[in-house]
Amino acid sequence: MQVVLGAGAEQFNDPTATLLLQIDCIERDSLELRSVGYAVIPLFVDPREEAQPRRKNLLDYILNQVGMLAFFCFAYSG
């Protein structure tokens, strides 16, 4: 997966930006598309608080370096 926030003269200046991932699957029997979950990841971190910045005008922030995302799946027969 590749995400581009800006290219050339474009700027991306929102330290409170959040990435929302939606996890979809196709049911084996019905072949219908189903949403099975969501993940919310802050793109940037305030290095002093080690948390997502709360203010859009913060000047000192760093890229959030998420090491791994874990998704847990299980079969459900209802």
C-alpha positions as protocol buffer text, in pm:
chain_id: "A"
residue {
  index: 1
  type: MET
  ca { x: 0 y: 0 z: 0 }
}
residue {
  index: 2
  type: GLN
  ca { x: 126 y: 348 z: -80 }
}
residue {
  index: 3
  type: VAL
  ca { x: -15 y: 675 z: 48 }
}
residue {
  index: 4
  type: VAL
  ca { x: 80 y: 1009 z: -108 }
}
residue {
  index: 5
  type: LEU
  ca { x: -7 y: 1317 z: 96 }
}
residue {
  index: 6
  type: GLY
  ca { x: 129 y: 1576 z: -145 }
}
residue {
  index: 7
  type: ALA
  ca { x: 353 y: 1610 z: -444 }
}
residue {
  index: 8
  type: GLY
  ca { x: 562 y: 1892 z: -583 }
}
residue {
  index: 9
  type: ALA
  ca { x: 456 y: 2229 z: -441 }
}
residue {
  index: 10
  type: GLU
  ca { x: 161 y: 2080 z: -250 }
}
residue {
  index: 11
  type: GLN
  ca { x: 178 y: 2083 z: 128 }
}
residue {
  index: 12
  type: PHE
  ca { x: 6 y: 1870 z: 388 }
}
residue {
  index: 13
  type: ASN
  ca { x: -16 y: 2067 z: 712 }
}
residue {
  index: 14
  type: ASP
  ca { x: -256 y: 1892 z: 947 }
}
residue {
  index: 15
  type: PRO
  ca { x: -84 y: 1718 z: 1240 }
}
residue {
  index: 16
  type: THR
  ca { x: -424 y: 1590 z: 1363 }
}
residue {
  index: 17
  type: ALA
  ca { x: -485 y: 1384 z: 1045 }
}
residue {
  index: 18
  type: THR
  ca { x: -614 y: 1032 z: 1097 }
}
residue {
  index: 19
  type: LEU
  ca { x: -614 y: 732 z: 866 }
}
residue {
  index: 20
  type: LEU
  ca { x: -935 y: 526 z: 867 }
}
residue {
  index: 21
  type: LEU
  ca { x: -906 y: 171 z: 734 }
}
residue {
  index: 22
  type: GLN
  ca { x: -1212 y: -37 z: 656 }
}
residue {
  index: 23
  type: ILE
  ca { x: -1165 y: -412 z: 636 }
}
residue {
  index: 24
  type: ASP
  ca { x: -1400 y: -587 z: 393 }
}
residue {
  index: 25
  type: CYS
  ca { x: -1441 y: -950 z: 296 }
}
residue {
  index: 26
  type: ILE
  ca { x: -1650 y: -1157 z: 60 }
}
residue {
  index: 27
  type: GLU
  ca { x: -1869 y: -1422 z: 222 }
}
residue {
  index: 28
  type: ARG
  ca { x: -1787 y: -1766 z: 93 }
}
residue {
  index: 29
  type: ASP
  ca { x: -2145 y: -1894 z: 51 }
}
residue {
  index: 30
  type: SER
  ca { x: -2335 y: -1583 z: -61 }
}
residue {
  index: 31
  type: LEU
  ca { x: -2042 y: -1402 z: -232 }
}
residue {
  index: 32
  type: GLU
  ca { x: -2167 y: -1079 z: -73 }
}
residue {
  index: 33
  type: LEU
  ca { x: -1927 y: -803 z: 31 }
}
residue {
  index: 34
  type: ARG
  ca { x: -1928 y: -746 z: 407 }
}
residue {
  index: 35
  type: SER
  ca { x: -1750 y: -495 z: 625 }
}
residue {
  index: 36
  type: VAL
  ca { x: -1584 y: -681 z: 912 }
}
residue {
  index: 37
  type: GLY
  ca { x: -1400 y: -406 z: 1093 }
}
residue {
  index: 38
  type: TYR
  ca { x: -1229 y: -70 z: 1110 }
}
residue {
  index: 39
  type: ALA
  ca { x: -893 y: 60 z: 1226 }
}
residue {
  index: 40
  type: VAL
  ca { x: -816 y: 423 z: 1312 }
}
residue {
  index: 41
  type: ILE
  ca { x: -451 y: 531 z: 1304 }
}
residue {
  index: 42
  type: PRO
  ca { x: -317 y: 879 z: 1377 }
}
residue {
  index: 43
  type: LEU
  ca { x: -68 y: 980 z: 1105 }
}
residue {
  index: 44
  type: PHE
  ca { x: 142 y: 1205 z: 1328 }
}
residue {
  index: 45
  type: VAL
  ca { x: 260 y: 1210 z: 1691 }
}
residue {
  index: 46
  type: ASP
  ca { x: 354 y: 1493 z: 1924 }
}
residue {
  index: 47
  type: PRO
  ca { x: 702 y: 1379 z: 2040 }
}
residue {
  index: 48
  type: ARG
  ca { x: 664 y: 1543 z: 2382 }
}
residue {
  index: 49
  type: GLU
  ca { x: 334 y: 1370 z: 2465 }
}
residue {
  index: 50
  type: GLU
  ca { x: 388 y: 1057 z: 2251 }
}
residue {
  index: 51
  type: ALA
  ca { x: 27 y: 1088 z: 2136 }
}
residue {
  index: 52
  type: GLN
  ca { x: -170 y: 1231 z: 1846 }
}
residue {
  index: 53
  type: PRO
  ca { x: -150 y: 1612 z: 1838 }
}
residue {
  index: 54
  type: ARG
  ca { x: -462 y: 1789 z: 1965 }
}
residue {
  index: 55
  type: ARG
  ca { x: -407 y: 2122 z: 1784 }
}
residue {
  index: 56
  type: LYS
  ca { x: -384 y: 2181 z: 1409 }
}
residue {
  index: 57
  type: ASN
  ca { x: -138 y: 2469 z: 1462 }
}
residue {
  index: 58
  type: LEU
  ca { x: 127 y: 2251 z: 1632 }
}
residue {
  index: 59
  type: LEU
  ca { x: 461 y: 2296 z: 1453 }
}
residue {
  index: 60
  type: ASP
  ca { x: 671 y: 2022 z: 1615 }
}
residue {
  index: 61
  type: TYR
  ca { x: 528 y: 1681 z: 1522 }
}
residue {
  index: 62
  type: ILE
  ca { x: 666 y: 1360 z: 1374 }
}
residue {
  index: 63
  type: LEU
  ca { x: 536 y: 1078 z: 1156 }
}
residue {
  index: 64
  type: ASN
  ca { x: 370 y: 799 z: 1352 }
}
residue {
  index: 65
  type: GLN
  ca { x: 576 y: 487 z: 1287 }
}
residue {
  index: 66
  type: VAL
  ca { x: 330 y: 205 z: 1338 }
}
residue {
  index: 67
  type: GLY
  ca { x: 533 y: -114 z: 1342 }
}
residue {
  index: 68
  type: MET
  ca { x: 257 y: -365 z: 1284 }
}
residue {
  index: 69
  type: LEU
  ca { x: -119 y: -383 z: 1247 }
}
residue {
  index: 70
  type: ALA
  ca { x: -287 y: -699 z: 1369 }
}
residue {
  index: 71
  type: PHE
  ca { x: -625 y: -807 z: 1238 }
}
residue {
  index: 72
  type: PHE
  ca { x: -801 y: -1096 z: 1404 }
}
residue {
  index: 73
  type: CYS
  ca { x: -1056 y: -1295 z: 1205 }
}
residue {
  index: 74
  type: PHE
  ca { x: -1284 y: -1578 z: 1301 }
}
residue {
  index: 75
  type: ALA
  ca { x: -1557 y: -1780 z: 1133 }
}
residue {
  index: 76
  type: TYR
  ca { x: -1913 y: -1722 z: 1246 }
}
residue {
  index: 77
  type: SER
  ca { x: -2198 y: -1954 z: 1162 }
}
residue {
  index: 78
  type: GLY
  ca { x: -2527 y: -1803 z: 1268 }
}
